[in-house]
Amino acid sequence: MSSQVAIPEAEEQSLSAAPVVVTAVPASSRQESGSAMPKLGRRHQHGMNWFTTSFMILFHAGAIAALFMFTWKALLCALVLWVLATNVGIGMSYHRLLTHRGYRVPKWLEYALAVCGTLALEGGPVFWVSLHRLHHQMSDHEGDPHTPHEGGWWAHAGWILIGDSLSGETDALARYVPDLMRDPFMVWLSKYHWVPEVVAAFLCYAIGGWPAVLWGIFLRTTLGLHATWLVNSATHMWGSRRFGTRDDSRNNWWVALITGGEGWHNNHHAHPVSARHGLRWYEFDVNYYGIWLLEKLGLAQEIKTAHWDPSNPRPSGAA
């Protein structure tokens, strides 16, 4: 029996009105949560973050070196880790499950999916989810961490390379992820998010030596980072707009193809809780197909899905 549910209009309105938080945080808890959340955006972030920049330079150099050390085992490592990190980890877990709670899975599977997310080297769940919820709250307005209004390159990668890193600032980010902060495993994984990537590197070396490490870790991670960053930049700059959202989100087919469906960004911003981003038959959405497969295996429930209604083309929460 299918457990998919269409999102009722009243529920869509309430969830869209304040999509940044899953559970409200009382004012007293905010005051006691620790560090204050720093202001984000090009006007507020200053100085090169040399720690992050050094890693980016290292990974891009490794990605270039991988092109000269091809083996079939190396390619296999890259493809398997791409699916686990980009599709399962970022698209299905960090984004549609942990950020928007578009479906529900057993806790052990939620943890396993979150571990896959760390393989993308985009930070732990507390960091990723909090900034994405903040992005939805302030999308293309003052305070959005990565709006193209402050430049295409800023939206793509500049916001990561400039200013202090927040990847370890769980106290400052806590107000946006109270659900994750109540989970000791998610807090631990956020602190040691680099461990699964290191383990994956050793496994790649065991399977195919240094070529497998260069392809499975350096090249795959670098391409995966740019794929995710294109959602932040390209899908707020180029593409079509089906819904009149309060930002510049767009549906971009080639970003959707690269990321497994994340490029249907205007659909997503119009219906942020929906686990399905591709709303028409031709909108390729591999990440949703993965959620659908989990449902067929009895592992996913309460899958929230939006549907395109040409007679009522309003985003959720619209009056």
N, C-alpha and C positions, 0 to 999 in steps of 0.2 A: 504493500500500500504506500502510495507516495506521501511524503511528508512536506512537499513544497506548499507554500502558502503565498497567495498574492498579498501584497502589502495594502491593507485597508487605507483609504484616503485619510482618515483621522489619524491613524498611526504614522503615515508618511509625513503629515503636517507636523506632528509633534517631534518626530525624529529629525526632520529637516530643519526645523526652526533653530535647534541647537545641536548640530551634528558633532560638535567637538568633544563632548563628554558622553560616556555611557551612563555613569552614575553621578549625580550631583554631589559636589563637595561643599559642605557647610563653610561659612566664612571663617569660623573659628579654626577649622581644620586647615584652611588655606594659610592662616596666619602662623599656624604651628608646623607647617609642612617643611620648614627649613629655608633653603636659599630661595630668593626671589627669582622669578623667571626673567632673564634679561630680555631687553627689547631686541627683536630680530628685524633684519632687512638691511639693505645697502647703506642706509643713512646711519645705522647704529652699530654695524659690525666693522671693525677696523683692524688693520694689521694682518699680515700673512700668518696663517696657522701652519708653521713649518713642520709640525709633527704629521698632520694629515697630508700636507703637500709632499713631504718626503715619501710617504707610502704610495701616493698617487704616481709620483715619478718612477718609483721602483716597479710598481705593477705595470705601468705602461712600457717601461724598458723590457720587462720580462715578456710582455705580450708581443713585442716586436721580435725578440729573440726566439719565441716559440715558432714563428713563421719559418725559421731556418732549421727546425728540428722536428719535422713532421714524422709521426708514426701512426699506424692505425689504432694502436692501444691508447696513444695520447689523445687522438680524436674521440675515441669512445669515452675516456674519462671526462673530457670536456663536455660532451653531449649529455652524459648521465648527470653530471653536476649542474649543468645548465638547467635541466628540467627540475632537479631537486631544489636548486637555489632560486631561480627566477620564477618558474611557474608555481611550484608547490610552496616554496618558502615565502616569496614576496607576494605574488598574486593571490594565492589561495589562503595563506596563513596571515602574514603581517597585515595585508590590506583588507581582504574581504571577511576574514574571521575575527582577528584581534582588534582591528581598528573599528569596523562598522558592525560587527556581530551579525553578519548577514546569514549565518547558519550556525548550527551547534554540532559539536562532535564530542565523543568521550574525552575526559581530561587527559588520559595518556596519549591520545592521538593529537590533541591540541598542543601538548608539549613536544611531541615528535615533529609536528609541522613547524613549530616555532624554531626548533633546532635547525631545520632546513633553511629557515629564513636567515639565520646567522651566516650561512655559507655564502650569501651574497656580499658579505663584508660591508653592509650598510648600517651596522650598529645592532644593538640588541633590541628586543621588542619594546622596552620602555621608551627608548630614544625614538625609534621609527614611528611607533604608533602615536606618541604624544605630538610629534611634529606634524604628522599627517592630520591629526584631529585639529591642530592649530591652523593648518593650511585650509581646511574646510571652513573653519570659523571666520578666517580673515581673507579668504581667497581673492587675490588680485586687489587687495586693499592694504592699507598701512598695517604692518605686523605680519603679513604673509612672509614666511621664510624664503620663498623662491618664486616671486612673481616676475614675469617678463616685463612688467611695467618699469622695473629697475634694470632692464637689459636682458637680452636673450642669453648671453654668456653667464650672467649672474644667476638666472633661473636654472641654467643647466648644471653648472659646477662651481661658479664663483661663491655661492652661499656656503658651500662646504669648505672652501679653501681659505676664506677670509673670516677672521674673528675667532673667538675662543670656541673650542669644541664642547658640545653639550652631551656627547655620547655617554659620559660617565656621571652626568649631573642628575642622578635619579631624584634627589630632593626637589630640585627646581622644576623638574618635569612632572612631578607626582600629581599635581592638581589636574592634569589632563588625562591621567591614566589611573584613577583610583582602583579600577577593577584589577589591573595588572599589579599594582603595588600591594594588594592584599594577597597575592600569590607568591610565596617564597621562591618557587622555582623560577618564575618569570623575572623576579628581582635578581636572583643568582645568575640566570642566563644573560641578563643585561650587563652584569658586571664582567662576566667571563665570555662574552660573545665571540671572542677571537679563537676560543679553544676548538670548536668544531672545524674551523677552517684549517687549523694546524693539523688536526687528526686527518682531515681529508688529504692534506699535502703528503703526509707519511704514507697513506694508502695509495695515492697516485704513484709515489716513488716505488712502492713495493710491486705495483702492477706493471709499470712501464718506465721506470727510471726517471731521469731528469726531463726528457721530452714530455712525459705524462704530467710532471709537476708544472712545467711551463704552460702546457695546454690546459690542463684541468684546473689549475689555480690562477696563474697570472693572466693568460689570454681570456679564459672564460669569465673570470671576475671582472676584468677591465671592460669587456663588451657588455656584461650584465649591468655594471654601474651606468654606462652610457645609455643603455636601454631604459633603465629606470629614470635617469635624468631627463630623457626625452619626454617622458610623461609630464615632468615638471615644466619643461620649456616648450617643446614643439606643440603639445596639445593645448597650450594656452595661447598659441600664435597662429597655427595653420590648421585648417580643416573646416568642417561644416558644423552648424549649430541647429540642432533639432529643437532644443528647449531654450526658452528665454531665461536663463539662470542669471544670478546677480554677479557673475564673474565672466571671464573670457574663455571658459572651457570650451573645447571643440572636439568633435569626433574626427580622429585621424587614422585612416585605414592602415598606413604603413607602420605607424607606431604600434597599433593593435596587433599587426602581424608579428612584429619583433618581440612583443612582450606577452603574447598569449591572450590578448583581449583588453589590456589596460588602456589602450589607445582610444576606446569608445568613451572618452572622458567627459563629454557633454552629457551623455546618457547617465554617467556615474554621478556627476555633480547635481543633476536633476533628481536622481533617485539614489542617494548615497548608501542607503541600507540594503539595496538590492544586491544579491549575490551574483546576479547575471547582469553584465554590462552590455553585451550585444543584444539589442532588443528586436532586431529584425533577422530574418533567416540568413541573410548574407553577411551579417556582422559576426565574423569569426571570433570566438571567445573560448579558447582552449582552457583557460583557468576555470571557467564555469563548467566545462565538460568534466574537468577533474572533480569538482564538487558534486556534479550529477552522478559520477561513477561512485563516489563515496556513499551517496544516498542509496544507490542500487545494491551496494555491499552491506547496507544496514548500518553505516558508520556516520552518516550525516542526517540531521533532522532539522525541522523548522527552517527550511531554506526559504528566505524571503526573495521574491522575484517581482520586479516591475514589468509592466506590459505596455507596449506602445499603443495608444489609442488616438488615431488621427482626429477623431471628433472632439477630443479633450486633451490637446497637446500641452499640458501644463506640467511644470516640475512639481515634485512633491513639496507641500508647504505653500504653494502659490495660492493667492486669494481667488 
